[in-house]
Every structure is written in structure tokens, then in C-alpha cells.
């Protein structure tokens, strides 16, 4: 049962909330905006606003989900933020291992810390590991990802902020591309998207086009919903096997 509005997942699980900005893609962070709103509404989980916070009470939540689900872990944070202890991540991984009917998606901008963690711990078969590469200045994150032994590795190029240029996708199992949304969104050019799609096709990598965001395929600014997620008249929603 799909409970998340994020197009490429079904559920979200947030045993950690809050984060800090480390690269250009963080500038207009949707999670920070949402956390500020929930804090203002008095929600206890966001008492620390957007400060990185571990929530012990949330760790075992997937044990109660009987329906097999695709689960995005830490949509409101970064699991590999330096304020999140490896001991706490161990607890989360343990839950993943004992719930093999779920598939978990780990996505981080802190690729070096994820690599460090998995250098001493096996990636469970039901866990996909991924990195965000939003610009040509952050594509070094794929080097860390390539050093991790995992059955499914993916890259999220969102928000895509410039031409990524040459990138090796030969060891990647999934690619997501999306533009930025919100009132201050930066424009994503169509040729940047097509360049990544071409590289994905050349390497037989499933390609998922998530959205244009605030700027449409025609470079006109309008609502995210109005701009949609078609690319050259098609919707691309390929997933890893």
C-alpha cells in the first residue's frame, strides 16, 4: 500500500530527522521547510526543529508493517549525518535484516560516511544504497558508492542543477532524475536530463524521471503539478529488477 507522495517509493521511515547543509542541492531543502512547519504545529517529533535527532521509538516501526513495501529511509534527514552514531545505524540495519519482505532505499549526500560504515558491515540483500549527485561538483560521490558491495546501487540526480558531464554508470542499477520545486527553484535544462538518460541507456540502467519541478520542459515557470513528469511526451518510471 502506497502511503508516500514520493513517486519512486511506497513508504517513508524516519528514525532520524533533521540535517545540515553540505552542498548546492541543500540550498532549498524541502525537508527543512516541512520540519519547520511541523515544529510550529507543535509535533513532538520535531521539537528540535531541523537539528539532527535520533528517535529510538521509531526504530522498530517496520516490524508492524505486514504488507511488503518499498521503503525510503530518512526522507526527513540523512542517515549518514555525522551526528548519527554507527551504533544507532546498526539498530536500523538489524530491523532491515529481520524484515526481508520489505525493500529499503538508503539515499545520502554523505557518501564517504556510508562507505566507511559498510566497509565493516554487509549490505543486506533487501537494501538499496544510493547517493545524490546534484551537480558536476558532487559527482565524486559515485566513487564511494562504487566501493560498497551491494546488489542494488542507485543515483538520484535531484535537484539537477547543471550538466553532470561524463559519469560512469556501469556499476549502477538505477538512475533517478528530477528538477527542483518551490518558489526559489533553480531551472533544470532538458539537455542535462537527456545526457543522463543517454548514459543510462548505454549501460542498460533503469531510468526514472521524477519531475520537472517549478520549471517546465519548455523553461516556463509554473506549478510542479502543471509541469508534470513527461519527457519528450513519455513517462519514465523504470525500477531495478
VENMOHU-V523601 format. One record per residue. N is the residue number from 1. RES is the residue in one small letter. SS is DSSP state (H for helix, E for strand, C for the rest). BURIAL is I if it has 9 or more other ideal C-beta (glycine too) atoms within 8 Angstrom, else O. Layout:
n & res & ss & burial
N & RES & SS & BURIAL
N & RES & SS & BURIAL
//
This chain:
n & res & ss & burial
1 & x & C & O
2 & x & C & O
3 & x & C & O
4 & x & C & I
5 & x & C & O
6 & x & C & O
7 & x & C & I
8 & x & C & I
9 & x & C & I
10 & x & C & I
11 & x & E & I
12 & x & E & I
13 & x & E & I
14 & x & C & I
15 & x & C & I
16 & x & E & I
17 & x & E & I
18 & x & E & I
19 & x & C & I
20 & x & C & O
21 & x & C & O
22 & x & C & O
23 & x & C & I
24 & x & H & I
25 & x & H & I
26 & x & H & I
27 & x & C & O
28 & x & C & I
29 & x & C & I
30 & x & H & O
31 & x & H & I
32 & x & H & I
33 & x & H & I
34 & x & H & I
35 & x & H & I
36 & x & H & I
37 & x & H & O
38 & x & H & I
39 & x & H & I
40 & x & H & O
41 & x & C & O
42 & x & C & O
43 & x & C & O
44 & x & H & O
45 & x & H & O
46 & x & H & I
47 & x & C & O
48 & x & C & O
49 & x & C & I
50 & x & C & I
51 & x & C & O
52 & x & C & I
53 & x & E & O
54 & x & E & I
55 & x & C & I
56 & x & H & O
57 & x & H & O
58 & x & H & I
59 & x & C & I
60 & x & C & O
61 & x & H & I
62 & x & H & I
63 & x & H & O
64 & x & H & O
65 & x & C & I
66 & x & C & O
67 & x & C & O
68 & x & C & O
69 & x & C & I
70 & x & E & I
71 & x & E & I
72 & x & E & I
73 & x & E & I
74 & x & C & I
75 & x & C & I
76 & x & C & I
77 & x & E & I
78 & x & C & I
79 & x & C & I
80 & x & C & I
81 & x & C & I
82 & x & C & O
83 & x & C & O
84 & x & C & I
85 & x & C & O
86 & x & H & O
87 & x & H & O
88 & x & H & I
89 & x & H & I
90 & x & H & I
91 & x & H & I
92 & x & H & I
93 & x & H & I
94 & x & H & O
95 & x & H & I
96 & x & H & I
97 & x & H & O
98 & x & C & O
99 & x & C & I
100 & x & C & O
101 & x & C & O
102 & x & C & I
103 & x & E & I
104 & x & E & I
105 & x & E & I
106 & x & E & I
107 & x & E & I
108 & x & E & I
109 & x & C & I
110 & x & C & I
111 & x & H & I
112 & x & H & O
113 & x & H & I
114 & x & H & I
115 & x & H & I
116 & x & H & O
117 & x & H & I
118 & x & H & I
119 & x & C & O
120 & x & C & O
121 & x & C & O
122 & x & C & O
123 & x & C & I
124 & x & C & I
125 & x & C & O
126 & x & C & I
127 & x & E & I
128 & x & E & I
129 & x & E & I
130 & x & E & I
131 & x & E & I
132 & x & E & I
133 & x & C & I
134 & x & C & I
135 & x & C & I
136 & x & H & O
137 & x & H & O
138 & x & H & I
139 & x & C & I
140 & x & C & O
141 & x & H & I
142 & x & H & I
143 & x & H & O
144 & x & H & I
145 & x & H & I
146 & x & H & I
147 & x & C & O
148 & x & C & I
149 & x & C & O
150 & x & C & I
151 & x & C & O
152 & x & C & I
153 & x & E & I
154 & x & E & I
155 & x & E & I
156 & x & E & I
157 & x & E & I
158 & x & C & I
159 & x & C & I
160 & x & C & I
161 & x & C & I
162 & x & C & O
163 & x & C & O
164 & x & C & I
165 & x & C & O
166 & x & C & O
167 & x & C & I
168 & x & C & O
169 & x & C & I
170 & x & C & O
171 & x & C & O
172 & x & C & I
173 & x & C & I
174 & x & E & I
175 & x & E & I
176 & x & E & I
177 & x & E & I
178 & x & E & I
179 & x & C & I
180 & x & C & I
181 & x & C & I
182 & x & C & I
183 & x & C & O
184 & x & C & O
185 & x & C & I
186 & x & C & O
187 & x & C & O
188 & x & C & I
189 & x & C & O
190 & x & H & O
191 & x & H & O
192 & x & H & I
193 & x & H & I
194 & x & H & I
195 & x & H & I
196 & x & H & I
197 & x & H & I
198 & x & H & O
199 & x & H & I
200 & x & H & I
201 & x & H & I
202 & x & H & O
203 & x & C & I
204 & x & C & O
205 & x & C & I
206 & x & E & I
207 & x & E & I
208 & x & E & I
209 & x & E & I
210 & x & E & I
211 & x & E & I
212 & x & C & I
213 & x & C & I
214 & x & C & I
215 & x & E & I
216 & x & C & I
217 & x & C & O
218 & x & C & O
219 & x & C & O
220 & x & C & O
221 & x & E & O
222 & x & C & O
223 & x & C & O
224 & x & H & I
225 & x & H & O
226 & x & H & O
227 & x & H & I
228 & x & C & O
229 & x & C & I
230 & x & E & I
231 & x & E & I
232 & x & C & O
233 & x & C & O
234 & x & E & O
235 & x & E & O
236 & x & C & I
237 & x & E & O
238 & x & C & O
239 & x & C & O
240 & x & C & O
241 & x & C & O
//
